[in-house]
Amino acid sequence: MTFTYGIVPIVAGLDKFTNLLTNWEAYLAPGLVKMLPVPAHSFMMLVGAIEIAAGALVLWRPRLGARVVMAWLTAIALTLLGSGRYLDVAVRDLVIAVGAWALGHLEASDQPQA
């Protein structure tokens, strides 16, 4: 489970630089794109770097990394819900966020009590 929650954000993050899996800019709400101080692709590359870091954190420190991934996925889902677009992706991301929460919880329960 840790491997999956580490590798998937890294792969998705790397793809923000290539758009091989999908056109990531399409997921940005048009109103948000207008407010960005940089082009949408540049913004998505920043998002990709954050996702790579979050995935690496899951692999390095699963308890903390899982919580970061949970928060990140929740933020993405709320953004999509607010835009009224890609609601299926928003629901999927919320479900994956619950799995990340469970990973963080399991990792926390494996820690010896002080």
HUJODA-V638293 format. One record per residue. N is the residue number from 1. RES is the residue in three letters. PHI is phi in degrees with one decimal (none if undefined). D_CENTER is the distance of its C-alpha to the mean C-alpha in Angstrom with 1 decimal. Layout:
n->[N	N]
res->[RES	RES]
phi->[PHI	PHI]
d_center->[D_CENTER	D_CENTER]
This chain:
n->[1	2	3	4	5	6	7	8	9	10	11	12	13	14	15	16	17	18	19	20	21	22	23	24	25	26	27	28	29	30	31	32	33	34	35	36	37	38	39	40	41	42	43	44	45	46	47	48	49	50	51	52	53	54	55	56	57	58	59	60	61	62	63	64	65	66	67	68	69	70	71	72	73	74	75	76	77	78	79	80	81	82	83	84	85	86	87	88	89	90	91	92	93	94	95	96	97	98	99	100	101	102	103	104	105	106	107	108	109	110	111	112	113	114]
res->[MET	THR	PHE	THR	TYR	GLY	ILE	VAL	PRO	ILE	VAL	ALA	GLY	LEU	ASP	LYS	PHE	THR	ASN	LEU	LEU	THR	ASN	TRP	GLU	ALA	TYR	LEU	ALA	PRO	GLY	LEU	VAL	LYS	MET	LEU	PRO	VAL	PRO	ALA	HIS	SER	PHE	MET	MET	LEU	VAL	GLY	ALA	ILE	GLU	ILE	ALA	ALA	GLY	ALA	LEU	VAL	LEU	TRP	ARG	PRO	ARG	LEU	GLY	ALA	ARG	VAL	VAL	MET	ALA	TRP	LEU	THR	ALA	ILE	ALA	LEU	THR	LEU	LEU	GLY	SER	GLY	ARG	TYR	LEU	ASP	VAL	ALA	VAL	ARG	ASP	LEU	VAL	ILE	ALA	VAL	GLY	ALA	TRP	ALA	LEU	GLY	HIS	LEU	GLU	ALA	SER	ASP	GLN	PRO	GLN	ALA]
phi->[none	-61.3	-57.9	-62.7	-73.3	-91.3	-72.9	-60.1	-63.4	-65.3	-64.3	-62.5	-64.0	-61.7	-69.4	-63.0	-88.1	-118.6	57.0	-75.7	-79.8	-165.8	-88.9	-63.5	-62.2	-63.3	-80.8	-78.8	-64.8	-53.9	-64.5	-67.1	-58.5	-65.6	-86.5	-67.6	-81.4	-131.4	-59.8	-56.4	-64.1	-63.1	-60.9	-67.2	-67.2	-63.5	-58.3	-60.7	-63.0	-64.7	-65.2	-61.3	-63.0	-64.8	-63.7	-63.4	-64.3	-61.7	-70.8	-85.0	-134.5	-53.0	-61.5	-72.4	-60.2	-61.8	-70.3	-65.1	-62.7	-58.9	-64.8	-62.7	-64.4	-64.6	-62.7	-61.7	-61.8	-64.8	-62.6	-65.7	-62.0	-65.3	-81.1	75.7	-119.9	53.3	-64.1	-63.9	-68.8	-61.6	-64.5	-59.6	-63.9	-66.2	-65.9	-65.0	-61.9	-63.0	-63.0	-64.9	-59.3	-61.5	-60.7	-60.3	-66.2	-63.8	-61.8	-66.3	-73.1	-80.5	-77.9	-65.4	-76.7	-88.0]
d_center->[15.7	14.6	14.9	12.7	9.7	10.5	11.4	9.0	6.1	9.4	10.8	8.3	8.4	12.1	12.5	11.7	15.0	16.9	15.8	17.3	15.2	15.1	15.8	12.5	14.7	16.0	13.0	13.9	16.5	19.9	20.7	17.7	18.7	22.1	21.2	19.3	21.6	20.4	20.2	17.1	16.7	16.9	14.3	11.9	13.0	12.2	8.6	8.9	10.7	8.3	5.7	9.1	10.2	7.7	8.6	12.1	12.2	11.7	14.5	16.6	16.4	14.8	15.8	14.1	11.0	10.4	10.9	8.5	5.6	7.5	8.0	4.7	4.4	8.0	8.2	6.9	9.3	11.9	12.0	12.6	15.1	16.7	17.2	18.8	17.3	15.2	15.7	15.4	11.8	11.3	13.3	11.6	8.1	10.4	12.2	9.4	8.7	12.4	12.5	10.3	12.8	15.6	14.8	14.9	18.1	19.6	19.1	20.7	23.5	24.3	25.0	28.7	29.9	31.5]
